[in-house]
Every structure is written in structure tokens, then in C-alpha cells.
């Protein structure tokens, strides 16, 4: 009889609320971006995104263990080792973020800051057409990162035999005893 691996609390409630609120704010801002009719909603979603990122930057230093940036700082060596373990068919398991996911997080936060700052500048008519172009390019870049992130979640969930979406809802992940890391 095979026993199920025990679960542990990984994602604290503020991290989970941030995650789903950021996703919602970004999607709302993205889908309302081309319509003057929805401009106010777009702006509110953008300000929400900016506030959420400000919170996450703070929470990255004072939040729960696996929410702190120090817990998942992605060095090139860690990322390379993790990707090699994936290609070898023996992916290293991380209780918190794996190195590839960590890269996605930092890129999404950086891109979100650029989107928010350029959106603020555009809304307040600072920087003219150039700032509008920066805002649009950054938003499209962030959407590309979101798509890559979602693909990574699907692939990682499959390779690690864990439901990462469920973990980001419940805050709990299964503890795996094979190939443990971080």
C-alpha cells in the first residue's frame, strides 16, 4: 500500500492573495487597454497592479519563509542545474519556488514595474508617444512572460507530479523525498 506524501504549508495567505490579485489586475488592464470606453477601469487595474507589486517587493523581505526573495534567489548555477535535472528526466524538487519559477517571478515583477511606471507617465502625459510605446511593449512583454509562466506551471506540475495551481490556492504542497532541494 502506497502512502501519500505529507503536505506542508508553503504559500502564506498574503502571497496567495497577491498572486491571484496581480493576475486579475493584469488581465483586466490588458483586456481594457484598447478602448476609451474602458479607460477608467484600465487605469484602476493599473494602479492596483502597481500597489500589488509594491506590496510584493516589501513582502519579499518580511513575508513567510518561501515568500522571501532570499529563499528563491535564482543564481545562474541553480537555474542551470535545475534545467539539467529536467532534461535528465529527474527534476529536482523544491518545496518553494524552483529556480526557473524564480526567474519568472523576478522578470514579471520587473516588467510589471515598467508597465506601471510607463502607464502612469502615459496617463499623466509625461514622455509623449515614446512612453505610450514603452507601455505597450512592456505590457505585451509581460503577457508573453505570463504565457511562459503558465506553460512552466503546467510542465512543472506534470514533471513533479504535483498540482501547483492547487498549491497556490490552498497554500500547501506535497513533500517529496526524492531529489529534494531548497
Residue frames relative to the residue before (quaternion, step in Angstrom):
aa qw qx qy qz dx dy dz
X 1.0000 0.0000 0.0000 0.0000 0.00 0.00 0.00
X 0.2750 -0.7752 0.5509 0.1413 3.56 -0.74 1.09
X 0.2497 -0.7669 0.5715 0.1515 3.55 -0.86 0.93
X 0.5018 -0.6486 0.4872 0.3001 3.54 -1.12 0.70
X 0.5332 -0.6113 0.4778 0.3372 3.54 -1.09 0.74
X 0.4909 -0.6564 0.4708 0.3265 3.60 -0.98 0.73
X 0.3597 -0.7160 0.5500 0.2355 3.55 -1.20 0.50
X 0.1710 -0.7616 0.6183 0.0917 3.52 -1.25 0.58
X 0.5183 -0.6012 0.5039 0.3406 3.54 -1.23 0.54
X 0.0722 -0.8089 0.5834 0.0023 3.57 -0.71 1.10
X 0.8004 0.2346 -0.1090 0.5408 3.58 0.67 -1.09
X 0.3355 -0.7452 0.5427 0.1940 3.55 -0.67 1.11
X 0.6950 -0.5032 0.3227 0.3996 3.56 -1.25 0.46
X 0.6550 0.5000 -0.3509 0.4449 3.68 0.81 -0.76
X 0.6367 0.5221 -0.3319 0.4603 3.62 1.01 -0.74
X 0.6759 0.4896 -0.2940 0.4659 3.57 0.93 -0.89
X 0.6423 0.4992 -0.3287 0.4798 3.61 0.96 -0.79
X 0.6175 0.5385 -0.3359 0.4646 3.58 1.00 -0.83
X 0.6680 0.5381 -0.3057 0.4132 3.57 0.75 -1.10
X 0.7458 0.4026 -0.2341 0.4763 3.57 0.68 -1.08
X 0.6230 0.5251 -0.3421 0.4682 3.62 1.10 -0.59
X 0.6379 0.5103 -0.3261 0.4757 3.59 1.01 -0.77
X 0.6441 0.5192 -0.3231 0.4596 3.57 0.91 -0.88
X 0.6703 0.4957 -0.2926 0.4684 3.58 0.93 -0.91
X 0.6555 0.5132 -0.3133 0.4569 3.60 0.88 -0.93
X 0.6738 0.4969 -0.3058 0.4534 3.57 0.89 -0.90
X 0.6633 0.4982 -0.3160 0.4604 3.59 0.86 -0.91
X 0.6483 0.5068 -0.3230 0.4674 3.60 0.91 -0.87
X 0.6651 0.4903 -0.3090 0.4709 3.60 0.87 -0.90
X 0.6676 0.5180 -0.3106 0.4354 3.58 0.89 -0.90
X 0.7335 0.4313 -0.2552 0.4593 3.61 0.81 -0.96
X 0.6981 0.4370 -0.2808 0.4928 3.63 1.18 -0.33
X 0.4503 0.7549 -0.4057 0.2507 3.58 1.27 -0.05
X 0.7397 0.4425 -0.2388 0.4472 3.61 1.03 -0.59
X 0.7009 0.4648 -0.2631 0.4727 3.60 1.22 0.01
X 0.4320 -0.6790 0.5346 0.2581 3.58 -0.85 0.99
X 0.5910 0.5972 -0.3535 0.4111 3.58 1.10 -0.73
X 0.7664 0.3462 -0.1636 0.5158 3.58 1.05 -0.80
X 0.2950 0.8091 -0.4760 0.1784 3.59 1.27 0.19
X 0.6608 0.5119 -0.3233 0.4435 3.61 0.88 -0.88
X 0.6431 0.5020 -0.3203 0.4816 3.57 1.01 -0.79
X 0.6210 0.5456 -0.3291 0.4565 3.57 1.02 -0.83
X 0.6790 0.4930 -0.2865 0.4624 3.58 0.89 -0.96
X 0.6524 0.4993 -0.3194 0.4723 3.61 0.91 -0.86
X 0.6476 0.5037 -0.3215 0.4727 3.59 0.96 -0.82
X 0.6483 0.5201 -0.3140 0.4589 3.58 1.03 -0.76
X 0.6544 0.4850 -0.3122 0.4889 3.58 0.96 -0.81
X 0.6136 0.5364 -0.3438 0.4665 3.58 1.06 -0.71
X 0.6351 0.5277 -0.3191 0.4650 3.56 0.96 -0.88
X 0.6612 0.5079 -0.3051 0.4602 3.59 0.91 -0.92
X 0.6685 0.4973 -0.2982 0.4657 3.59 0.91 -0.88
X 0.6473 0.5187 -0.3130 0.4625 3.56 1.01 -0.81
X 0.6509 0.4958 -0.3221 0.4762 3.58 0.97 -0.79
X 0.6175 0.5295 -0.3498 0.4648 3.61 0.99 -0.75
X 0.6345 0.5159 -0.3248 0.4752 3.58 0.99 -0.83
X 0.6918 0.4965 -0.2954 0.4332 3.60 0.82 -1.00
X 0.6107 0.5387 -0.3563 0.4582 3.57 1.06 -0.66
X 0.6517 0.4852 -0.3053 0.4967 3.58 1.01 -0.78
X 0.6810 0.5022 -0.2856 0.4499 3.57 0.87 -1.00
X 0.5818 0.5926 -0.3597 0.4254 3.58 1.18 -0.47
X 0.7194 0.3910 -0.2387 0.5221 3.58 1.28 -0.28
X 0.8050 0.2723 -0.1308 0.5106 3.61 1.05 -0.65
X 0.5242 0.6705 -0.3988 0.3413 3.60 1.25 -0.14
X 0.7685 -0.3347 0.2784 0.4690 3.52 -1.35 -0.27
X 0.7562 -0.4346 0.2495 0.4208 3.55 -1.25 0.49
X 0.7800 0.3501 -0.1939 0.4810 3.60 0.63 -1.08
X 0.5977 0.5408 -0.3672 0.4642 3.59 1.28 0.02
X 0.5900 0.5925 -0.3629 0.4112 3.57 1.21 -0.40
X 0.5598 -0.6291 0.4299 0.3257 3.55 -0.97 0.90
X 0.6141 0.5708 -0.3498 0.4179 3.59 1.02 -0.75
X 0.6274 0.5569 -0.3334 0.4301 3.61 1.15 -0.58
X 0.8271 0.1719 -0.0685 0.5307 3.59 1.07 -0.59
X 0.1984 0.7921 -0.5480 0.1815 3.57 1.07 0.70
X 0.2532 -0.8216 0.4944 0.1282 3.61 -0.47 1.16
X 0.1273 -0.7795 0.6102 0.0617 3.58 -0.28 1.22
X 0.6393 -0.5286 0.3702 0.4181 3.61 -1.12 0.46
X 0.6396 0.5370 -0.3272 0.4423 3.60 0.99 -0.78
X 0.6608 0.4995 -0.3086 0.4676 3.58 0.93 -0.88
X 0.6500 0.5105 -0.3193 0.4636 3.59 0.95 -0.87
X 0.6683 0.5019 -0.2980 0.4612 3.59 0.89 -0.94
X 0.6541 0.5044 -0.3130 0.4687 3.61 0.91 -0.86
X 0.6542 0.5087 -0.3175 0.4609 3.57 0.95 -0.85
X 0.6738 0.4902 -0.3011 0.4636 3.59 0.88 -0.93
X 0.6158 0.5307 -0.3390 0.4735 3.61 1.06 -0.69
X 0.6539 0.5073 -0.3221 0.4597 3.60 0.96 -0.82
X 0.6137 0.5333 -0.3430 0.4704 3.59 1.11 -0.65
X 0.6916 0.4855 -0.2762 0.4579 3.57 0.85 -1.00
X 0.6576 0.5008 -0.3008 0.4758 3.57 1.14 -0.61
X 0.4902 -0.6822 0.4201 0.3431 3.59 1.25 -0.15
X 0.6789 0.4028 -0.2904 0.5408 3.57 1.28 0.28
X 0.0691 -0.8535 0.5154 0.0345 3.56 0.54 1.17
X 0.4382 -0.6701 0.5346 0.2706 3.53 -1.01 0.89
X 0.3168 -0.7569 0.5461 0.1687 3.54 -0.93 0.92
X 0.1249 -0.7694 0.6241 0.0550 3.55 -1.03 0.86
X 0.4635 -0.6580 0.5077 0.3073 3.57 -0.92 0.82
X 0.7441 0.3042 -0.1779 0.5675 3.58 0.94 -0.90
X 0.7982 -0.2289 0.1964 0.5214 3.56 -1.04 -0.77
X 0.3704 -0.6764 0.5784 0.2660 3.55 -1.08 0.71
X 0.6910 -0.5128 0.2989 0.4126 3.63 -1.14 0.43
X 0.6387 0.5076 -0.3410 0.4671 3.61 1.00 -0.69
X 0.6470 0.5033 -0.3116 0.4806 3.59 1.00 -0.78
X 0.6191 0.5471 -0.3369 0.4516 3.57 1.06 -0.72
X 0.6218 0.5233 -0.3379 0.4747 3.58 1.00 -0.81
X 0.6484 0.5202 -0.3175 0.4562 3.59 0.92 -0.90
X 0.6434 0.5301 -0.3278 0.4446 3.59 0.94 -0.84
X 0.6973 0.4661 -0.2855 0.4636 3.58 0.79 -0.97
X 0.6454 0.5074 -0.3249 0.4696 3.60 1.02 -0.72
X 0.6526 0.5105 -0.3122 0.4648 3.58 1.00 -0.82
X 0.6493 0.5040 -0.3205 0.4708 3.59 0.97 -0.80
X 0.6636 0.4981 -0.3050 0.4673 3.60 0.91 -0.89
X 0.6661 0.4901 -0.2992 0.4761 3.56 0.90 -0.91
X 0.6358 0.5345 -0.3227 0.4539 3.58 1.00 -0.80
X 0.6280 0.5236 -0.3309 0.4711 3.58 1.06 -0.73
X 0.6537 0.5002 -0.3096 0.4760 3.59 0.98 -0.83
X 0.6344 0.5241 -0.3228 0.4676 3.58 0.98 -0.85
X 0.6933 0.4820 -0.2830 0.4549 3.58 0.82 -0.99
X 0.6828 0.4849 -0.2979 0.4582 3.61 0.85 -0.92
X 0.6896 0.4603 -0.2878 0.4793 3.58 0.91 -0.87
X 0.6123 0.5373 -0.3450 0.4663 3.59 1.12 -0.59
X 0.6281 0.5204 -0.3202 0.4819 3.55 1.02 -0.84
X 0.6667 0.5000 -0.3021 0.4630 3.58 0.89 -0.94
X 0.6555 0.5111 -0.3127 0.4597 3.59 0.91 -0.88
X 0.6659 0.5116 -0.2985 0.4536 3.58 0.88 -0.96
X 0.7478 0.3656 -0.1984 0.5175 3.58 1.07 -0.75
X 0.4726 -0.7276 0.3953 0.3017 3.55 1.33 0.47
X 0.3975 0.6627 -0.5084 0.3801 3.53 0.93 1.04
X 0.8246 0.2475 -0.1738 0.4780 3.59 -0.77 0.96
X 0.3695 -0.7865 0.4439 0.2187 3.57 1.27 -0.02
X 0.8436 -0.1893 0.1577 0.4772 3.49 -1.27 -0.68
X 0.5901 0.5802 -0.3692 0.4229 3.59 1.06 -0.69
X 0.6795 0.4831 -0.2999 0.4636 3.58 0.90 -0.88
X 0.5951 0.5466 -0.3595 0.4668 3.60 1.09 -0.63
X 0.6610 0.5050 -0.2993 0.4674 3.57 0.98 -0.88
X 0.6245 0.5221 -0.3313 0.4772 3.58 1.02 -0.80
X 0.6523 0.5249 -0.3104 0.4501 3.57 0.93 -0.94
X 0.6892 0.4769 -0.2848 0.4653 3.57 0.84 -0.93
X 0.6605 0.4997 -0.3112 0.4659 3.60 0.93 -0.86
X 0.6615 0.4994 -0.3102 0.4655 3.59 0.95 -0.84
X 0.6434 0.5128 -0.3234 0.4675 3.60 0.99 -0.80
X 0.6606 0.4840 -0.3085 0.4839 3.60 0.97 -0.81
X 0.6269 0.5244 -0.3300 0.4725 3.58 1.06 -0.72
X 0.6499 0.5057 -0.3172 0.4704 3.55 0.99 -0.82
X 0.6268 0.5181 -0.3447 0.4690 3.60 1.00 -0.73
X 0.6274 0.5197 -0.3400 0.4697 3.61 0.99 -0.75
X 0.6495 0.5071 -0.3114 0.4733 3.60 0.98 -0.82
X 0.6193 0.5348 -0.3408 0.4629 3.59 1.02 -0.77
X 0.6594 0.5016 -0.3109 0.4657 3.59 0.91 -0.89
X 0.6460 0.4997 -0.3149 0.4837 3.60 0.97 -0.83
X 0.6284 0.5351 -0.3247 0.4618 3.58 1.02 -0.85
X 0.6704 0.4941 -0.3019 0.4640 3.60 0.87 -0.92
X 0.6364 0.5059 -0.3284 0.4807 3.59 1.00 -0.77
X 0.6427 0.5261 -0.3145 0.4596 3.58 1.01 -0.81
X 0.6304 0.5252 -0.3291 0.4674 3.58 1.01 -0.78
X 0.6608 0.5009 -0.3088 0.4660 3.59 0.93 -0.88
X 0.6882 0.4756 -0.2845 0.4683 3.58 0.83 -1.00
X 0.6718 0.4954 -0.3004 0.4615 3.58 0.89 -0.92
X 0.6253 0.5300 -0.3396 0.4613 3.60 0.97 -0.78
X 0.6692 0.4975 -0.2899 0.4697 3.56 0.97 -0.88
X 0.7081 0.4708 -0.2719 0.4506 3.59 0.78 -1.03
X 0.7480 0.3906 -0.2101 0.4937 3.59 1.01 -0.81
X 0.3586 -0.7520 0.4777 0.2786 3.57 1.30 -0.08
X 0.5872 0.5220 -0.4034 0.4691 3.56 0.85 1.02
X 0.4037 -0.7041 0.5362 0.2318 3.53 -1.16 0.63
X 0.2157 -0.8231 0.5143 0.1077 3.57 -0.06 1.29
X 0.5940 0.5450 -0.3749 0.4578 3.60 1.10 -0.55
X 0.6449 0.5075 -0.3130 0.4781 3.58 0.94 -0.88
X 0.6429 0.5283 -0.3221 0.4515 3.60 0.99 -0.84
X 0.6836 0.4631 -0.2946 0.4811 3.61 1.02 -0.73
X 0.6251 0.4896 -0.3434 0.5017 3.60 1.25 -0.15
X 0.7793 0.3501 -0.1779 0.4883 3.58 0.78 -1.04
X 0.4227 -0.7021 0.4644 0.3358 3.57 1.16 -0.60
X 0.6827 0.4799 -0.2736 0.4783 3.59 1.28 -0.09
X 0.0973 -0.7655 0.6340 0.0510 3.55 -1.17 0.74
X 0.5251 -0.6022 0.4981 0.3369 3.52 -1.26 0.49
X 0.3591 -0.6998 0.5745 0.2265 3.56 -1.07 0.77
X 0.1426 -0.7791 0.6077 0.0582 3.56 -0.80 1.06
X 0.3214 -0.7780 0.5132 0.1671 3.55 -0.83 0.93
X 0.6351 0.4913 -0.3491 0.4832 3.60 1.23 -0.22
X 0.8578 0.0778 -0.0902 0.5001 3.56 -1.10 0.78
X 0.2037 0.8178 -0.5270 0.1093 3.65 0.85 0.74
X 0.0640 0.7517 -0.6554 0.0363 3.52 -1.21 0.64
X 0.8710 0.0838 -0.0447 0.4821 3.56 -1.30 0.38
